[in-house]
């Protein structure tokens, strides 16, 4: 298969109210090349925007990569690294307490997209001066502000 391209994906989601207007921001970096992605929805949740940021970044990749994902969302990071999403899927999108898992549509797509890559997930503290996380936050906030008018 050869050496995989090394790519970084920085993501963030934001909401004005939860639920409320929401946005996401993502930055893909391959060497010195960067691509910014952003968008939003008029009525959503912060967690949906966090997951959407990662999903949009993953879908922008054209081929398998050695990918590091940086996210300030413990919901996303733990959902993947602790195997929660895999367990929820195996249990018909139910959690251990038998309650429905939230956002199964996004988790299912994420699991499919993540499987295409060699992935490392890194949690970063939000609003703590991490340059790319701050940029993603600005993209996400900018995206939801269009719905506030």
C-alpha atoms as a printed R data frame, in Angstrom:
    type eleno elety resid chain resno       x      y      z
1   ATOM     1    CA   UNK     A     1   0.000  0.000  0.000
2   ATOM     2    CA   UNK     A     2   2.996  2.324  0.391
3   ATOM     3    CA   UNK     A     3   3.456  5.152  2.798
4   ATOM     4    CA   UNK     A     4   0.261  6.920  3.772
5   ATOM     5    CA   UNK     A     5   0.136 10.717  3.552
6   ATOM     6    CA   UNK     A     6   0.375 12.326  6.997
7   ATOM     7    CA   UNK     A     7  -2.566 14.666  7.602
8   ATOM     8    CA   UNK     A     8  -3.766 16.673 10.596
9   ATOM     9    CA   UNK     A     9  -7.431 17.534 11.184
10  ATOM    10    CA   UNK     A    10  -8.357 20.239 13.700
11  ATOM    11    CA   UNK     A    11 -12.049 20.589 14.548
12  ATOM    12    CA   UNK     A    12 -14.519 22.523 16.663
13  ATOM    13    CA   UNK     A    13 -18.256 22.930 16.968
14  ATOM    14    CA   UNK     A    14 -20.255 25.755 18.525
15  ATOM    15    CA   UNK     A    15 -23.849 26.599 19.306
16  ATOM    16    CA   UNK     A    16 -25.727 29.723 20.321
17  ATOM    17    CA   UNK     A    17 -28.016 28.050 22.814
18  ATOM    18    CA   UNK     A    18 -28.054 24.273 23.034
19  ATOM    19    CA   UNK     A    19 -30.124 23.499 21.028
20  ATOM    20    CA   UNK     A    20 -29.950 26.541 18.808
21  ATOM    21    CA   UNK     A    21 -28.140 27.817 15.751
22  ATOM    22    CA   UNK     A    22 -24.874 25.921 15.398
23  ATOM    23    CA   UNK     A    23 -21.701 25.898 13.369
24  ATOM    24    CA   UNK     A    24 -18.593 23.844 12.838
25  ATOM    25    CA   UNK     A    25 -15.066 24.572 11.734
26  ATOM    26    CA   UNK     A    26 -12.336 22.257 10.526
27  ATOM    27    CA   UNK     A    27  -8.802 22.712  9.279
28  ATOM    28    CA   UNK     A    28  -7.083 20.015  7.255
29  ATOM    29    CA   UNK     A    29  -3.290 20.244  7.053
30  ATOM    30    CA   UNK     A    30  -1.042 18.253  4.744
31  ATOM    31    CA   UNK     A    31   2.529 19.529  4.981
32  ATOM    32    CA   UNK     A    32   2.329 23.270  4.341
33  ATOM    33    CA   UNK     A    33  -1.075 23.077  2.627
34  ATOM    34    CA   UNK     A    34  -4.198 23.912  4.642
35  ATOM    35    CA   UNK     A    35  -7.882 23.793  3.833
36  ATOM    36    CA   UNK     A    36 -10.553 25.423  6.007
37  ATOM    37    CA   UNK     A    37 -14.064 23.987  6.104
38  ATOM    38    CA   UNK     A    38 -17.086 25.416  7.888
39  ATOM    39    CA   UNK     A    39 -20.851 25.377  7.879
40  ATOM    40    CA   UNK     A    40 -23.825 25.300 10.163
41  ATOM    41    CA   UNK     A    41 -27.460 24.547 10.823
42  ATOM    42    CA   UNK     A    42 -30.272 26.785 12.068
43  ATOM    43    CA   UNK     A    43 -31.303 24.384 14.865
44  ATOM    44    CA   UNK     A    44 -28.883 21.840 16.285
45  ATOM    45    CA   UNK     A    45 -26.799 20.939 19.341
46  ATOM    46    CA   UNK     A    46 -23.186 21.567 20.258
47  ATOM    47    CA   UNK     A    47 -22.414 17.831 20.214
48  ATOM    48    CA   UNK     A    48 -23.884 17.446 16.722
49  ATOM    49    CA   UNK     A    49 -21.671 20.284 15.500
50  ATOM    50    CA   UNK     A    50 -18.576 18.754 17.149
51  ATOM    51    CA   UNK     A    51 -19.247 15.444 15.363
52  ATOM    52    CA   UNK     A    52 -20.115 17.180 12.092
53  ATOM    53    CA   UNK     A    53 -16.804 19.086 12.125
54  ATOM    54    CA   UNK     A    54 -14.885 15.803 12.250
55  ATOM    55    CA   UNK     A    55 -17.129 14.137  9.681
56  ATOM    56    CA   UNK     A    56 -16.812 16.978  7.154
57  ATOM    57    CA   UNK     A    57 -13.036 16.910  7.557
58  ATOM    58    CA   UNK     A    58 -12.925 13.146  7.046
59  ATOM    59    CA   UNK     A    59 -15.138 13.312  3.955
60  ATOM    60    CA   UNK     A    60 -12.812 15.900  2.393
61  ATOM    61    CA   UNK     A    61  -9.959 13.365  2.346
62  ATOM    62    CA   UNK     A    62  -9.507 11.778 -1.077
63  ATOM    63    CA   UNK     A    63  -7.521  8.700 -0.042
64  ATOM    64    CA   UNK     A    64  -6.455  6.793  3.084
65  ATOM    65    CA   UNK     A    65  -4.179  8.809  5.370
66  ATOM    66    CA   UNK     A    66  -2.208  8.591  8.561
67  ATOM    67    CA   UNK     A    67  -4.478 11.052 10.321
68  ATOM    68    CA   UNK     A    68  -4.261 12.867 13.637
69  ATOM    69    CA   UNK     A    69  -7.539 14.467 14.729
70  ATOM    70    CA   UNK     A    70  -7.384 17.287 17.282
71  ATOM    71    CA   UNK     A    71 -10.679 18.023 19.025
72  ATOM    72    CA   UNK     A    72 -11.746 19.789 22.215
73  ATOM    73    CA   UNK     A    73 -14.848 17.581 22.373
74  ATOM    74    CA   UNK     A    74 -14.588 14.905 25.040
75  ATOM    75    CA   UNK     A    75 -17.856 13.544 23.629
76  ATOM    76    CA   UNK     A    76 -16.150 12.806 20.298
77  ATOM    77    CA   UNK     A    77 -12.749 11.805 21.677
78  ATOM    78    CA   UNK     A    78 -14.124  9.445 24.331
79  ATOM    79    CA   UNK     A    79 -16.814  8.128 21.991
80  ATOM    80    CA   UNK     A    80 -14.096  6.812 19.700
81  ATOM    81    CA   UNK     A    81 -11.051  6.157 21.897
82  ATOM    82    CA   UNK     A    82 -13.028  4.445 24.686
83  ATOM    83    CA   UNK     A    83 -15.054  2.419 22.197
84  ATOM    84    CA   UNK     A    84 -18.408  3.882 23.227
85  ATOM    85    CA   UNK     A    85 -19.635  4.427 19.669
86  ATOM    86    CA   UNK     A    86 -18.685  0.883 18.637
87  ATOM    87    CA   UNK     A    87 -20.555 -0.494 21.680
88  ATOM    88    CA   UNK     A    88 -23.606  1.662 21.022
89  ATOM    89    CA   UNK     A    89 -23.692  0.459 17.422
90  ATOM    90    CA   UNK     A    90 -23.294 -3.194 18.446
91  ATOM    91    CA   UNK     A    91 -26.205 -2.722 20.875
92  ATOM    92    CA   UNK     A    92 -28.561 -1.215 18.301
93  ATOM    93    CA   UNK     A    93 -27.547  2.358 19.221
94  ATOM    94    CA   UNK     A    94 -28.356  1.812 22.877
95  ATOM    95    CA   UNK     A    95 -26.111  2.747 25.794
96  ATOM    96    CA   UNK     A    96 -25.319  0.431 28.702
97  ATOM    97    CA   UNK     A    97 -28.319  1.830 30.596
98  ATOM    98    CA   UNK     A    98 -30.494  0.797 27.592
99  ATOM    99    CA   UNK     A    99 -31.302  4.437 26.769
100 ATOM   100    CA   UNK     A   100 -30.904  5.438 23.118
101 ATOM   101    CA   UNK     A   101 -27.483  6.765 22.138
102 ATOM   102    CA   UNK     A   102 -27.700 10.321 20.836
103 ATOM   103    CA   UNK     A   103 -26.672 11.220 17.276
104 ATOM   104    CA   UNK     A   104 -26.506  7.635 15.932
105 ATOM   105    CA   UNK     A   105 -26.631  8.913 12.341
106 ATOM   106    CA   UNK     A   106 -23.428 10.918 12.801
107 ATOM   107    CA   UNK     A   107 -21.654  8.265 14.874
108 ATOM   108    CA   UNK     A   108 -22.429  5.618 12.251
109 ATOM   109    CA   UNK     A   109 -20.977  7.777  9.456
110 ATOM   110    CA   UNK     A   110 -17.965  8.635 11.606
111 ATOM   111    CA   UNK     A   111 -17.187  4.977 12.280
112 ATOM   112    CA   UNK     A   112 -17.361  4.253  8.544
113 ATOM   113    CA   UNK     A   113 -15.112  7.190  7.608
114 ATOM   114    CA   UNK     A   114 -12.602  6.620 10.423
115 ATOM   115    CA   UNK     A   115 -12.143  2.994  9.334
116 ATOM   116    CA   UNK     A   116 -10.631  4.218  6.036
117 ATOM   117    CA   UNK     A   117  -7.649  5.804  7.808
118 ATOM   118    CA   UNK     A   118  -4.911  5.135 10.340
119 ATOM   119    CA   UNK     A   119  -6.211  7.462 13.057
120 ATOM   120    CA   UNK     A   120  -4.838  9.008 16.235
121 ATOM   121    CA   UNK     A   121  -7.161 11.194 18.296
122 ATOM   122    CA   UNK     A   122  -5.815 13.993 20.476
123 ATOM   123    CA   UNK     A   123  -7.978 15.934 22.909
124 ATOM   124    CA   UNK     A   124  -7.058 19.616 23.257
125 ATOM   125    CA   UNK     A   125  -8.380 21.992 25.897
126 ATOM   126    CA   UNK     A   126 -10.857 24.394 24.296
127 ATOM   127    CA   UNK     A   127 -10.490 28.171 24.625
128 ATOM   128    CA   UNK     A   128  -6.981 27.727 25.991
129 ATOM   129    CA   UNK     A   129  -4.943 29.386 23.254
130 ATOM   130    CA   UNK     A   130  -4.388 26.364 20.988
131 ATOM   131    CA   UNK     A   131  -3.970 28.259 17.669
132 ATOM   132    CA   UNK     A   132  -5.822 25.853 15.370
133 ATOM   133    CA   UNK     A   133  -8.564 25.196 17.921
134 ATOM   134    CA   UNK     A   134  -9.100 28.956 18.237
135 ATOM   135    CA   UNK     A   135  -9.270 29.250 14.421
136 ATOM   136    CA   UNK     A   136 -11.790 26.418 14.244
137 ATOM   137    CA   UNK     A   137 -13.864 28.093 16.942
138 ATOM   138    CA   UNK     A   138 -13.900 31.351 14.938
139 ATOM   139    CA   UNK     A   139 -14.993 29.403 11.837
140 ATOM   140    CA   UNK     A   140 -17.757 27.659 13.802
141 ATOM   141    CA   UNK     A   141 -19.047 30.848 15.443
142 ATOM   142    CA   UNK     A   142 -18.931 32.670 12.105
143 ATOM   143    CA   UNK     A   143 -20.951 29.867 10.527
144 ATOM   144    CA   UNK     A   144 -23.779 29.966 13.075
145 ATOM   145    CA   UNK     A   145 -23.954 33.759 13.177
146 ATOM   146    CA   UNK     A   146 -25.603 33.704  9.742
147 ATOM   147    CA   UNK     A   147 -28.668 32.189 11.456
148 ATOM   148    CA   UNK     A   148 -28.899 34.918 14.108
149 ATOM   149    CA   UNK     A   149 -29.953 37.670 11.706
